[in-house]
Amino acid sequence: MAQDVRITCINKSDRLNPRERIQSIGGTNSDNTKWKLSLAAAIEGIESGRWRFWVHAGGQSVWVVIATSSMDKNI
């Protein structure tokens, strides 16, 4: 069964650019230690069923999904 994990921070090379790809995600464990995963590791964890990530913003919690676009084919 997948572990539910809250994402509280992201890293991008240009943080203010909404079109910039996320490079890594992170958060805090229940023991207050910090964790950080590369985008590739997070995607692999979602696809393998190891993790289900969620975020809380604007007063709502939502699940994170893997998105693709036609631009991804050129990367």
Helices and strands as residue ranges (DSSP letters): E 3-6, E 9-11, E 24-28, E 34-38, H 39-48, E 51-57, E 60-63, G 70-74
